[in-house]
Amino acid sequence: MRFLPVGPRTLLVELADLEATLALFDALLDSPIDGVTEIIPAARTLMIRVAPGYAADGALAALVMARQPAPNTVRQETPVETVEIPMTYDGADLADVARHLGLTVAEVIATHQAATWAVAFCGFAPGFAYMTCDDPRFDLPRRPAPRTRIPAGSVALAARFCGIYPQDTPGGWQLIGTTRVPMWDLSRDPPALLRPGVRARFVEGVADIRPSAAIPEPQGRLALTVVQTAFPIVFQDEGRPGQGGQGISASGALDRGAMRRANRAVGNPSDAPVLEITLGPVQLRAERPVTLALTGAGQATVAGHPMPTAFALDTGDEVLIPPPGTGMRSYLALRGGFDVASVLGSAATDTLAFVGPEALTAGARLYAANRPATAIAAPEDQPALPKPGDVVDLPVTLGPRADWFSAGMIRHFLSQDWLVTPQSSRVGIRLEGAPITPDDARELPSEGTETGAIQIPHSGQPVLFLADHPLTGGYPVIATLLPSALDLAGQIPPGARIRFTAAAAFHDIKVQP
């Protein structure tokens, strides 16, 4: 068992194999550790997060170590339920799978149906479950080159796992068939059909599917109309932490400090949903008298006049938010709050997982919730934000996979200024510079990733994960941004450069006696 650093409140526990990982996961669920808020299981690791006021340190490692089951402990899992999944065996790789297993296609189908597939963990996309069975023959390599698009409902195999793609996405697993059964449906509770503890059996056939329930429409009073916007606008709040069991990250505002300041400026609770505006220009029309606040990168103008942080509009007034000179994102709050549907406890729009309200474009209508509001707070100082050409220092914790890179590569990573490219998004900041290559050429089994993780894909060009990042990833993470720097990272525009700084060298977390 190794304990690898991720950040001040997150550590990664590495174990020998999937069985040991799931046995420890069960033990931690049976005997919870005070302060632990979420555990993300994966193929050989558990990513453990703790609440504010707790530390992911050697003391936590000791508490985890004390719960390690004895060797050769038989895992006693009680199935949550067993589901039957009708499917058609029409996958493009079915014949290749048969050749690899030394079976006929008919024998592959019969063997796949004879197995009971247990959900080990979820990740990659909402509702995507990694399922295993007791038949050792199901241990298949990924395809040499991933497909750029795999249709939703594709049933696939890779390594020891079987999975069903819940949405159209790239992927490198071996396709053996398709099912019409939706893996992710917000009208179900919970939305993910396959979750840890669920078992599945596959039968040949076509499922009878009913339409999903629609997200409720707003019932409040019309407040604003989007006249124009250069980029889609999204609702954001504090996000939906704790949904790792269903395969989704927390999402939420990229600059949470700016979101909270906007809400306080109009007397809302600091975590009320706001509009997150990327760059600009954006033009909005008031359909009734409203009080708004804008924080972050932008400066609101009405009839050509700059507005303070909080300002009022009469019916018919239009507010313009031009592209900012510094920063990347602005946050607009409405006094009394927006009337927007909550999905899994949050109004945040996750642009990767397609969870939450739809993004807003020209013509979108925004409704007021008219919730009670308090006195408007005094204006707060706005932090200075970077502009294109600036070099921004971001502090990191080296790890959890810094040991996959030589000392020279670590120095190379920390010493150069990485260019922020226009391909960046809410999923992550894509960087450009002299490539980073790992010493270890092995394929990394999928493991949990934290917001702020800096992943090194095959290209050697780092990707700094932001709020909409995938829950798990299969490329080594060389370092992870400190949580205190996440707001600033969300405001770094294309054309700026990032230099990473580490306070300490990489080392495993030592268990405290």
C-alpha positions as CSV (number, residue, x, y, z in Angstrom):
1,M,0.0,0.0,0.0
2,R,1.4,3.4,-1.0
3,F,0.0,6.8,-0.1
4,L,0.6,9.4,-2.8
5,P,0.1,13.2,-2.4
6,V,-2.6,15.0,-4.4
7,G,-3.1,18.1,-2.3
8,P,-3.6,19.4,1.2
9,R,-7.0,17.7,1.4
10,T,-6.7,14.8,-1.0
11,L,-4.5,11.7,-1.2
12,L,-4.3,8.6,-3.4
13,V,-4.0,5.2,-2.0
14,E,-2.3,2.7,-4.4
15,L,-2.9,-1.1,-3.9
16,A,-1.8,-4.3,-5.5
17,D,-4.9,-5.0,-7.6
18,L,-8.6,-4.4,-8.1
19,E,-9.5,-7.0,-5.4
20,A,-7.4,-5.3,-2.7
21,T,-8.7,-1.9,-3.8
22,L,-12.3,-2.9,-3.5
23,A,-11.7,-4.8,-0.2
24,L,-10.2,-1.6,1.4
25,F,-13.0,0.5,-0.1
26,D,-15.6,-1.8,1.6
27,A,-13.6,-1.6,4.9
28,L,-13.6,2.2,4.8
29,L,-17.3,2.3,4.1
30,D,-18.0,-0.1,7.0
31,S,-15.7,1.9,9.4
32,P,-15.8,5.5,8.2
33,I,-12.9,7.9,9.1
34,D,-13.9,11.2,10.6
35,G,-13.5,14.0,8.1
36,V,-13.5,11.9,5.0
37,T,-16.1,13.3,2.6
38,E,-15.6,11.2,-0.6
39,I,-13.8,8.1,-1.8
40,I,-13.3,7.5,-5.5
41,P,-12.4,3.9,-6.3
42,A,-10.6,2.9,-9.4
43,A,-8.7,-0.1,-10.9
44,R,-5.8,0.0,-8.3
45,T,-6.4,3.1,-6.3
46,L,-8.7,5.0,-3.9
47,M,-8.7,8.8,-4.0
48,I,-9.7,10.1,-0.6
49,R,-11.0,13.6,0.0
50,V,-11.4,15.2,3.4
51,A,-13.4,18.2,4.6
52,P,-12.0,21.6,5.4
53,G,-10.2,21.6,8.7
54,Y,-8.8,18.1,8.0
55,A,-5.5,17.2,6.4
56,A,-4.6,14.5,3.9
57,D,-1.4,13.6,5.8
58,G,0.4,10.8,7.5
59,A,-2.2,10.7,10.3
60,L,-4.9,10.0,7.7
61,A,-2.7,7.4,6.0
62,A,-2.4,5.6,9.4
63,L,-6.1,5.5,9.9
64,V,-6.5,4.1,6.4
65,M,-3.8,1.5,7.0
66,A,-5.4,0.4,10.2
67,R,-8.5,-0.6,8.2
68,Q,-6.7,-2.7,5.6
69,P,-8.3,-6.2,5.5
70,A,-6.2,-9.1,6.4
71,P,-4.5,-10.9,3.5
72,N,-6.7,-13.3,1.5
73,T,-9.9,-11.8,3.1
74,V,-12.9,-12.9,1.0
75,R,-14.9,-9.8,0.0
76,Q,-18.4,-10.2,1.2
77,E,-20.3,-7.9,-1.1
78,T,-24.1,-7.7,-0.8
79,P,-25.5,-6.8,-4.3
80,V,-27.7,-3.7,-4.3
81,E,-29.7,-5.2,-7.2
82,T,-29.3,-7.3,-10.3
83,V,-30.4,-5.8,-13.6
84,E,-31.0,-7.6,-16.9
85,I,-29.7,-5.7,-19.9
86,P,-31.1,-6.7,-23.4
87,M,-28.5,-6.1,-26.1
88,T,-27.7,-7.0,-29.7
89,Y,-24.3,-8.5,-30.5
90,D,-23.4,-6.4,-33.5
91,G,-20.2,-4.8,-32.4
92,A,-17.5,-3.9,-34.9
93,D,-14.8,-5.8,-32.8
94,L,-16.8,-8.9,-32.0
95,A,-14.8,-11.1,-34.5
96,D,-11.5,-9.7,-33.2
97,V,-12.5,-10.4,-29.6
98,A,-13.3,-14.0,-30.6
99,R,-9.9,-14.5,-32.2
100,H,-8.2,-13.0,-29.2
101,L,-10.1,-15.4,-26.8
102,G,-9.7,-18.4,-29.1
103,L,-13.4,-18.8,-29.4
104,T,-16.1,-18.6,-32.1
105,V,-18.3,-15.6,-32.2
106,A,-21.2,-17.7,-30.9
107,E,-19.0,-18.9,-28.0
108,V,-18.1,-15.3,-27.1
109,I,-21.7,-14.4,-27.0
110,A,-22.6,-17.4,-24.8
111,T,-19.7,-16.8,-22.4
112,H,-20.5,-13.1,-22.1
113,Q,-24.2,-13.9,-21.3
114,A,-23.2,-16.7,-18.8
115,A,-21.2,-14.3,-16.7
116,T,-22.5,-12.1,-13.9
117,W,-20.9,-8.7,-14.2
118,A,-20.4,-6.7,-11.0
119,V,-19.9,-2.9,-11.0
120,A,-16.5,-2.2,-9.5
121,F,-16.4,1.5,-9.8
122,C,-17.7,4.4,-12.0
123,G,-15.9,7.1,-14.0
124,F,-15.0,8.4,-17.4
125,A,-18.5,9.7,-18.0
126,P,-21.8,9.9,-16.0
127,G,-23.2,6.4,-15.8
128,F,-20.2,4.7,-17.2
129,A,-19.5,1.6,-15.0
130,Y,-16.4,-0.6,-14.9
131,M,-17.8,-4.1,-14.5
132,T,-15.9,-7.3,-13.8
133,C,-16.7,-11.0,-13.8
134,D,-15.2,-14.2,-12.5
135,D,-14.3,-15.5,-16.0
136,P,-10.5,-15.0,-16.3
137,R,-10.7,-15.2,-20.1
138,F,-12.1,-11.7,-20.2
139,D,-8.8,-9.8,-20.2
140,L,-8.5,-7.9,-23.4
141,P,-6.2,-5.2,-24.7
142,R,-7.6,-1.8,-25.8
143,R,-7.6,-1.1,-29.5
144,P,-4.3,0.2,-30.8
145,A,-5.9,3.5,-31.9
146,P,-9.0,4.8,-30.1
147,R,-12.1,5.7,-32.2
148,T,-13.0,9.4,-32.3
149,R,-16.7,8.5,-31.7
150,I,-18.4,5.6,-30.1
151,P,-22.2,5.7,-30.1
152,A,-24.2,5.8,-26.9
153,G,-25.3,2.3,-25.8
154,S,-22.2,0.5,-27.2
155,V,-21.2,-2.5,-25.1
156,A,-17.4,-2.9,-24.9
157,L,-14.6,-4.8,-23.3
158,A,-11.1,-3.8,-22.3
159,A,-8.6,-5.2,-19.7
160,R,-10.8,-7.1,-17.2
161,F,-13.7,-4.8,-17.7
162,C,-17.0,-4.6,-19.5
163,G,-18.6,-1.2,-19.9
164,I,-21.5,0.5,-21.7
165,Y,-21.0,4.0,-23.2
166,P,-23.7,6.3,-21.8
167,Q,-23.2,9.0,-24.5
168,D,-21.4,9.5,-27.8
169,T,-17.7,9.8,-26.9
170,P,-14.3,8.9,-28.1
171,G,-13.0,5.6,-26.7
172,G,-10.5,2.7,-27.3
173,W,-12.4,-0.3,-25.9
174,Q,-13.4,-3.4,-28.0
175,L,-17.0,-3.1,-29.2
176,I,-19.1,-6.3,-29.0
177,G,-22.7,-4.9,-29.3
178,T,-25.3,-2.3,-28.4
179,T,-28.1,-1.8,-26.0
180,R,-31.0,0.7,-26.0
181,V,-31.2,0.8,-22.2
182,P,-30.1,4.3,-21.1
183,M,-27.2,4.1,-18.6
184,W,-27.9,7.7,-17.4
185,D,-31.4,9.1,-17.0
186,L,-32.2,12.0,-14.8
187,S,-35.8,10.9,-14.4
188,R,-34.5,7.9,-12.4
189,D,-33.3,8.0,-8.8
190,P,-30.4,7.6,-8.9
191,P,-29.8,8.5,-12.5
192,A,-27.0,5.9,-13.0
193,L,-28.4,2.5,-13.8
194,L,-25.1,0.8,-12.9
195,R,-23.5,1.8,-9.6
196,P,-21.1,0.1,-7.2
197,G,-22.9,-2.9,-5.7
198,V,-25.1,-3.4,-8.8
199,R,-24.7,-6.6,-10.8
200,A,-25.7,-7.1,-14.4
201,R,-26.5,-9.9,-16.8
202,F,-26.7,-9.6,-20.5
203,V,-29.4,-11.2,-22.6
204,E,-29.9,-11.0,-26.4
205,G,-32.9,-8.8,-27.3
206,V,-34.1,-5.2,-27.7
207,A,-35.3,-3.2,-24.8
208,D,-38.6,-1.4,-24.7
209,I,-37.7,2.2,-23.8
210,R,-40.0,4.9,-22.5
211,P,-39.1,8.7,-22.9
212,S,-37.3,10.3,-20.0
213,A,-38.9,13.0,-18.0
214,A,-38.0,16.5,-18.9
215,I,-36.3,19.0,-16.5
216,P,-39.0,21.3,-15.1
217,E,-39.5,24.6,-16.8
218,P,-39.0,27.8,-14.7
219,Q,-42.1,29.0,-12.9
220,G,-40.9,32.5,-11.9
221,R,-41.4,35.9,-13.5
222,L,-39.5,36.7,-16.7
223,A,-36.5,39.0,-15.7
224,L,-33.9,39.1,-18.5
225,T,-33.5,38.1,-22.2
226,V,-30.1,37.3,-23.8
227,V,-29.9,39.7,-26.8
228,Q,-26.5,38.5,-27.9
229,T,-23.5,36.5,-26.6
230,A,-20.3,35.5,-28.2
231,F,-20.0,32.3,-26.2
232,P,-22.7,30.2,-24.5
233,I,-23.5,31.4,-21.0
234,V,-23.9,28.8,-18.2
235,F,-25.5,28.7,-14.8
236,Q,-23.1,27.9,-12.0
237,D,-23.1,27.6,-8.2
238,E,-20.9,25.6,-5.7
239,G,-21.4,22.4,-7.8
240,R,-22.5,18.9,-6.8
241,P,-19.7,17.3,-4.8
242,G,-20.2,13.7,-3.6
243,Q,-21.5,12.2,-6.8
244,G,-18.4,10.2,-7.7
245,G,-20.4,7.0,-7.2
246,Q,-22.3,7.9,-10.3
247,G,-19.3,8.9,-12.3
248,I,-19.5,12.7,-12.3
249,S,-17.3,15.5,-10.9
250,A,-18.5,18.4,-8.9
251,S,-18.5,21.1,-11.6
252,G,-19.4,24.5,-10.3
253,A,-18.1,28.1,-10.8
254,L,-14.5,28.3,-11.9
255,D,-13.9,31.5,-9.9
256,R,-16.0,30.8,-6.8
257,G,-14.7,33.9,-5.0
258,A,-16.1,36.1,-7.8
259,M,-19.4,34.1,-7.7
260,R,-19.8,34.7,-4.0
261,R,-18.9,38.4,-4.2
262,A,-21.6,38.8,-6.9
263,N,-24.2,37.2,-4.7
264,R,-23.3,39.2,-1.6
265,A,-23.4,42.4,-3.6
266,V,-27.2,41.9,-4.2
267,G,-28.0,40.3,-0.8
268,N,-28.3,36.7,-2.0
269,P,-26.9,33.7,-0.2
270,S,-23.3,33.4,-1.5
271,D,-23.9,30.0,-3.1
272,A,-27.0,31.0,-5.1
273,P,-26.8,30.2,-8.9
274,V,-25.3,32.9,-11.1
275,L,-24.5,33.3,-14.8
276,E,-20.9,32.5,-15.7
277,I,-20.0,34.6,-18.8
278,T,-16.9,33.7,-20.8
279,L,-15.2,36.7,-22.4
280,G,-17.8,38.6,-24.3
281,P,-19.5,40.6,-25.6
282,V,-22.8,39.8,-23.9
283,Q,-26.0,42.0,-24.1
284,L,-29.0,41.5,-21.9
285,R,-32.4,43.2,-21.8
286,A,-34.4,43.7,-18.6
287,E,-38.0,42.6,-19.0
288,R,-38.9,44.0,-15.5
289,P,-37.1,46.2,-12.9
290,V,-34.1,44.1,-11.6
291,T,-31.1,44.6,-9.5
292,L,-27.9,42.9,-10.8
293,A,-24.3,42.6,-9.8
294,L,-21.3,41.8,-12.0
295,T,-17.9,40.6,-10.7
296,G,-14.9,38.8,-12.1
297,A,-13.4,39.9,-15.4
298,G,-16.1,42.1,-16.9
299,Q,-17.3,45.7,-16.6
300,A,-21.1,46.3,-17.2
301,T,-22.2,49.3,-19.2
302,V,-25.7,50.8,-19.6
303,A,-26.3,53.3,-22.4
304,G,-22.5,53.7,-22.7
305,H,-22.0,54.4,-19.0
306,P,-19.9,52.1,-16.8
307,M,-21.8,50.6,-13.9
308,P,-20.6,49.8,-10.3
309,T,-20.6,46.2,-9.1
310,A,-24.3,46.3,-8.2
311,F,-26.7,48.3,-10.3
312,A,-30.4,48.5,-11.2
313,L,-32.2,48.3,-14.5
314,D,-35.7,49.4,-15.5
315,T,-37.9,47.5,-17.9
316,G,-36.4,47.8,-21.4
317,D,-32.9,48.8,-20.3
318,E,-30.1,46.9,-21.9
319,V,-26.7,46.1,-20.2
320,L,-23.6,45.4,-22.3
321,I,-20.7,43.4,-21.0
322,P,-17.8,43.9,-23.5
323,P,-14.8,41.5,-23.8
324,P,-12.6,42.1,-20.7
325,G,-9.1,43.5,-20.9
326,T,-8.0,41.2,-18.1
327,G,-9.3,37.8,-16.9
328,M,-11.6,35.4,-18.6
329,R,-14.9,35.0,-16.8
330,S,-17.6,37.3,-15.3
331,Y,-20.3,36.4,-12.9
332,L,-23.8,38.0,-13.0
333,A,-26.1,37.7,-10.0
334,L,-29.8,38.7,-9.8
335,R,-31.2,40.0,-6.5
336,G,-33.7,37.3,-5.3
337,G,-32.0,34.7,-7.5
338,F,-32.6,33.0,-10.8
339,D,-35.4,30.5,-11.1
340,V,-33.4,27.5,-12.5
341,A,-33.9,23.8,-12.0
342,S,-31.6,21.9,-9.7
343,V,-30.1,18.7,-11.0
344,L,-28.6,16.4,-8.4
345,G,-28.7,19.2,-5.8
346,S,-27.1,21.9,-8.0
347,A,-27.9,24.3,-10.8
348,A,-24.3,24.0,-12.2
349,T,-23.9,23.2,-15.9
350,D,-21.3,20.4,-16.4
351,T,-20.2,20.9,-20.0
352,L,-18.4,17.6,-20.2
353,A,-21.0,15.4,-18.5
354,F,-24.0,17.2,-20.0
355,V,-25.5,17.5,-16.5
356,G,-27.5,20.5,-15.4
357,P,-29.3,23.3,-17.2
358,E,-28.6,23.9,-20.9
359,A,-26.2,26.6,-21.9
360,L,-27.8,29.9,-22.9
361,T,-27.5,31.5,-26.3
362,A,-29.1,34.5,-28.0
363,G,-32.8,34.6,-27.3
364,A,-32.7,32.7,-24.0
365,R,-35.1,34.0,-21.4
366,L,-34.1,34.1,-17.7
367,Y,-36.6,34.0,-14.9
368,A,-36.5,35.5,-11.3
369,A,-37.0,33.2,-8.3
370,N,-37.9,36.2,-6.1
371,R,-36.4,34.6,-3.0
372,P,-35.9,36.7,0.1
373,A,-32.7,38.8,0.0
374,T,-30.9,40.6,2.7
375,A,-29.3,44.1,2.7
376,I,-26.9,44.7,-0.2
377,A,-23.3,44.3,1.0
378,A,-20.7,47.0,0.7
379,P,-18.5,46.7,-2.5
380,E,-15.7,44.3,-2.1
381,D,-12.2,44.6,-3.6
382,Q,-11.8,42.7,-6.9
383,P,-8.4,40.9,-7.2
384,A,-6.2,41.8,-10.1
385,L,-6.6,39.4,-13.0
386,P,-4.1,38.3,-15.7
387,K,-4.1,39.4,-19.4
388,P,-2.7,37.8,-22.5
389,G,1.1,38.0,-22.3
390,D,1.3,37.9,-18.5
391,V,3.2,35.1,-16.7
392,V,1.1,33.7,-13.9
393,D,2.7,31.7,-11.0
394,L,0.5,28.8,-9.8
395,P,1.5,26.7,-6.8
396,V,1.3,22.9,-7.0
397,T,1.8,19.8,-5.1
398,L,4.1,17.4,-7.0
399,G,2.2,14.1,-7.5
400,P,0.5,11.8,-7.4
401,R,2.5,10.4,-10.4
402,A,5.6,12.6,-10.3
403,D,7.7,9.5,-9.8
404,W,6.8,8.5,-13.4
405,F,9.1,11.3,-14.5
406,S,12.8,11.8,-14.2
407,A,14.2,14.6,-11.9
408,G,15.3,16.4,-15.1
409,M,11.8,16.3,-16.5
410,I,10.4,17.6,-13.2
411,R,12.8,20.5,-13.4
412,H,11.8,21.0,-17.0
413,F,8.1,21.1,-16.0
414,L,8.7,23.6,-13.3
415,S,11.2,25.9,-15.1
416,Q,9.4,26.7,-18.3
417,D,6.5,29.1,-19.0
418,W,3.6,27.2,-20.5
419,L,1.4,29.0,-23.1
420,V,-2.4,28.9,-22.5
421,T,-3.9,27.8,-25.8
422,P,-7.4,28.8,-27.3
423,Q,-8.4,25.1,-27.0
424,S,-8.9,25.6,-23.3
425,S,-12.3,25.3,-21.7
426,R,-14.2,24.6,-18.5
427,V,-12.9,21.0,-18.7
428,G,-9.2,22.1,-18.6
429,I,-6.5,24.5,-19.7
430,R,-4.6,23.1,-22.6
431,L,-0.9,24.2,-22.4
432,E,1.8,24.4,-25.0
433,G,5.6,24.2,-24.5
434,A,8.5,21.8,-24.8
435,P,7.0,18.4,-24.3
436,I,7.2,16.4,-21.0
437,T,7.7,12.7,-21.4
438,P,7.4,10.1,-18.6
439,D,10.2,7.6,-17.9
440,D,7.6,4.9,-17.2
441,A,6.2,3.5,-20.5
442,R,3.5,1.4,-18.8
443,E,-0.2,2.1,-19.3
444,L,-1.6,3.7,-16.2
445,P,-4.8,2.0,-15.0
446,S,-7.6,4.5,-14.7
447,E,-7.6,6.4,-11.4
448,G,-9.4,9.3,-9.7
449,T,-8.4,12.8,-10.7
450,E,-8.7,16.0,-8.7
451,T,-9.7,19.5,-9.9
452,G,-6.4,21.1,-10.5
453,A,-4.7,17.9,-11.7
454,I,-2.0,18.5,-14.4
455,Q,-2.2,15.4,-16.6
456,I,0.5,14.6,-19.2
457,P,-1.0,12.8,-22.2
458,H,1.0,11.1,-25.0
459,S,1.6,14.5,-26.7
460,G,3.6,15.7,-23.7
461,Q,1.6,18.9,-23.6
462,P,0.0,19.3,-20.1
463,V,-3.7,19.7,-19.4
464,L,-4.7,21.5,-16.2
465,F,-8.1,20.1,-15.2
466,L,-10.7,22.6,-14.2
467,A,-14.2,22.0,-12.7
468,D,-15.8,20.0,-15.5
469,H,-12.9,17.5,-15.7
470,P,-13.5,13.7,-16.0
471,L,-13.7,11.9,-12.7
472,T,-11.1,9.3,-13.7
473,G,-8.2,9.4,-16.1
474,G,-5.5,7.1,-17.5
475,Y,-2.6,9.5,-18.0
476,P,0.0,10.3,-15.3
477,V,-0.7,13.4,-13.2
478,I,2.7,15.1,-12.6
479,A,1.3,17.7,-10.1
480,T,-1.9,19.1,-8.7
481,L,-2.8,22.8,-8.3
482,L,-3.3,23.9,-4.7
483,P,-7.0,24.6,-4.1
484,S,-6.3,28.2,-3.2
485,A,-5.1,28.9,-6.7
486,L,-8.1,27.4,-8.6
487,D,-10.0,30.7,-8.8
488,L,-7.0,32.4,-10.4
489,A,-6.6,29.5,-12.8
490,G,-10.2,29.9,-14.0
491,Q,-9.4,33.5,-15.0
492,I,-6.2,32.9,-17.1
493,P,-7.0,33.8,-20.7
494,P,-5.4,32.3,-23.9
495,G,-2.1,34.0,-24.7
496,A,-1.1,34.2,-21.0
497,R,1.6,31.9,-19.7
498,I,1.7,29.7,-16.6
499,R,4.8,28.9,-14.4
500,F,4.2,26.2,-11.9
501,T,6.0,26.4,-8.5
502,A,6.4,23.5,-6.0
503,A,7.1,24.1,-2.3
504,A,8.6,20.6,-1.8
505,A,10.0,17.7,-3.7
506,F,7.8,14.7,-4.5
507,H,7.7,11.9,-1.9
508,D,5.2,9.3,-0.7
509,I,3.1,10.3,2.3
510,K,4.7,8.5,5.3
511,V,2.3,6.8,7.7
512,Q,2.4,8.4,11.1
513,P,2.6,5.9,14.0
